[in-house]
Amino acid sequence: MVGDYAQALVEGARVLALVDSLQARARFARDYDCVAPTIAPDLVRLEAARHPLLEKRLRTTGGHIVPLTLELTAEARQLIISGPNTGGKTVTLKTTALLAMMAQAGLPVSSTAATFPVFTAFLADIGDAQSIEAALSTFSAHITNLDRLSRLAGKQSLVLLDELGSSTDPEEGSALAVAIASHFLTAGAWSLISTHHTSLKVYAANTPGVLNAAAGMDEVTLAPNYQLRLGVPGASAGIQTAERLGLNASIVAAARQRLGSQQVDIARFLDRLHNELTQLEADRKAAREQQYALNQERAKLAREGDVELRNRTRDLESKLASLLKDFEFQMRETVRAIEDRAAQQKLSKEAERRMARLRREFQESFNQTVVAHRTGADQGDTNAQPHIVRHVAEGDQVRLKSLHKVATIQREVEKDLFEVALGPIKMRVKRDDIAEVLRPAEIRPIERADPLAAARSQKNVHVTVSSANTDDMRMEINLIGRTVDEATSELEKYLDRAFLAGLPRVRVIHGHGAGILRRGVREFLKSHPHVATLTEAPQNEGGQGATLVELRQ
């Protein structure tokens, strides 16, 4: 009984500890604007990362922390960081390592985005490890530690080396630094290395898989701005830093005099490089703003163009409807002028049917033209605009679409714009308003091409139909395999010929199928003026697959 009670206490304490831990993590994430890190095997990436302890201290003193952004990939696992003293090189190393450890401990990290692989070892050589008791100088302590790290490092290790190659002769230290960095690169370890040695900067620039980074410095005040810039080496600016920190001016001047010309040239080159990068970043920002403004203007123009196109299309549709109404009116007036009542009835139905077909075909052509114009498919393609007359010369007689009149070309005012004479009136028309160029024989007071207008201008017109030879006229038509539109078009022509030939009866073969063609053909026959009656064919003549049609006599 006592054992169960003790077990329950232990389990309760474990639950309370877990709840307390989760609450602490949540409070930390809220206070420091943290995010949950992601895991990727071949990527180390930080966006706007901050060291939480440094941020806490700056908050109490009213300071402002500068976020850190860096990225290493499977192709570039080593980063060489250079720049002035107190510029933030060591903070970069510590922030990266601390956030990686927090991620693997299940803690939120203080950044806007963070991605790490799973590290099996965190290996660091940071600070001064000299020991009088162990008889270790600063340099020997560094070497002892580096030897240990070199034996432990692997592909899943994160290596942090601060001020690599310092505390000894500069030339020998540079050589050692390059060799050590190359060893960790060969081992495949993820490594961040801070340095002042020019040789390491050159090594990073010339070695695949290694990136340079510069700890930022204000070009005017020469004070560090703690911004990390990837892709370029940084200038150490030791003399400038000493001067900024208040070192005796005579000592600073003497130091500048002793500085070798090569080092001066390198420092000037790095200063110029950073100035150019700053200008390039400003130009890139301006280009982005211009591109955004250009995109906004392009979208505005596209919207205006769509509105204009819709308005033009609406106007064109209105004109089309007006023209069709006028054409229908003229046809009906012409039909009324014919005295023969039987011929009038036939012609009226024929006109109505042909008008319906004309309207449908014209609408399809109109829609295709609008689509081609909107998509630009008709640009530069003369075949895509067959309605436009290509060759027009001075003195040509042309028919105008808008006025339905014949005019004479006087001169070409400019490209695709002509001055024409319409009797005593002169006007300007565009090329697309010219329907056709007429031959002299086609020009009449009443044009021969318009028999309806000619018929309307005459009185006492009688329509007579002459009988055609029936020997060449077949008594049946086979429409199997056609669509309904194709079948009705072909059937219409056949009925006209059969009617003129005086055939009393014909057979229309449409087949069984799904019944679509049969229904379409029979609906068409019911309204045709030549058809008196229609019946289904007997079984010996096709049954439901054919229709017998009695023609009017």
Secondary structure by P-SEA (a helix, b strand, c coil): caaaaaaaaaaaaaaaaaaaaaaaaaaaaaaabbbbbbbbccbbbbcccccaaaaaaaaaabbbbbbbbbcccccccbbbbbbcccccaaaaaaaaaaaaaaaaacccccccbbbbccccbbbbbccccccccccccaaaaaaaaaaaaaaaccccbbbbbccccccccaaaaaaaaaaaaaaaaaacccbbbbbccaaaaaaaaccccbbbbbcccccccccccccccccbbbbcaaaaaaaaacccaaaaaaaaaaccaaaaaaaaaaaaaaaaaaaaaaaaaaaaaaaaaaaaaaaaaaaaaaaaaaaaaaaaaaaaaaaaaaaaaaaaaaaaacccaaaaaaaaaaaaaaaaaaaaaaaaaaaaaaaaaaaccccccccccccccccccccbbbbbccccbbbbbcccccccbbbbbcccccccccccccccccccccccccccccaaaaaaaccbbbbbbbbccccccccccccccccaaaaaaaaaaaaaaaaaacccbbbbbbccccaaaaaaaaaaaaacccccbbbbbccccccccbbbbbbcc
